[in-house]
């Protein structure tokens, strides 16, 4: 066994791992970054980037289909999936090439191979052991399935769904979380019949119920069949179809069944428990500094319980690198992390749901501003709303503890919303802000005017 030492060893080259490597190298640390597949991880190759490329293609398809409604004589003749995949792959490849160049420019030692944590601060790859002053575990997540449901053929996870060479005529999407609603949305835009099945009583169970209800209404209007409060009982494949049996005794036949029941922490088979890392239902146990149960060993990203978001992992990596380098960064609060679902319509949120706000703060007040009053939203032809939650009765001052938006392109509004939430701003702090006219940002301004007790374009 060859022995090599360095300041920092990172196991996993996804968003959390590579951001940690880049920041640590920037701070003068020597870094070994171990990745068994392609640098960039799930987000770059099988998640955020390729799915959003497909969703943009879906938006273009909808625009072409509906052009005549605004006097532009376009039409949607079909989807060339070969060309769509080429577009998607070109984007991924450019980002991948840029990332590899950036890692190389920082003199980071990128080790391509399967790594195993052997403790106390060592990772083995083939016949080489890399030992660091500190180790960061960043092994990411995997697509979960259901007991007894075998993945293969016409039963696929999101990884395979990204590579389908034709648009399914009818697709069943099992799971109404982020991945499920995004694929349901893009397949519908591509012309497929879609049935979306969710065992919980509403779509997006982690979001505010008002957003879930609005999305379900929008999906039904688009022709997406939504089945909530019902689970999958069985699934069988033939040469030409897959048949799903639901708990409601309904049987649905389709070309493909997408299993989108969430992602689990990828912590099995990497030597964690054997080396003394404590796990909790598969998640690595950490404190708020992301330290594990072994000194100078940290965990970041999707293997730490909380929202599985690339930008959370990215910030985890920077936070840990700065700690190891001797700085004193502020711990990351999950509640202040923005969330965006890129369906049609989009949903974006930061902070607490109404139910969580009541549980934590007691008496609260809320305002919902309808995008029907926003000029740019009318130009875009989108319905939607902005919902604000204040941790105080209507007649009292208090911080805004939840901001929830639904409508076309509202993901672009979440930056301002994040600042408002994380600064613990009160409505009176926000109302002096000027928002360009006409813009959807104005909807945030109007909502805060209403929450401050002085609505202009709404009743109250």
Secondary structure, DSSP 8 states (H G I E B T S, - for coil): -EEEEEEEEEE--SHHHHHHHHHHHHTT--EEEEESS-TTHHHHHHSHHHHHHHHHHHHHHHHHHHGGGGT---------HHHHHHHHHHHHHHHHHHHHHHHHHTT-EEEES-EEE-SSSEEEETTEEEEEEEEEE---EEE---TT---BTTEE-HHHHTT-SS--SEEEEE--SHHHHHHHHHHHHTT-EEEEEESSSSSSTTS-HHHHHHHHHHHHHHT-EEEES--EEEEEE-SS-EEEEETTS-EEEESEEEE-S-EEE--TTSSTGGGT--EETTEE---TT-B-SSTTEEE-GGGSSS---HHHHHHHHHHHHHHHTT-------GGGS-EEE-SSSEEEEEE--HHHHHHHHSS-EEEEEEGGG-HHHHHHT---EEEEEESS-TTS--BEEEEEEEETTGGGGHHHHHHHHHTT-BHHHHTT----SSSTHHHHHHHHHHHTT--SSS--
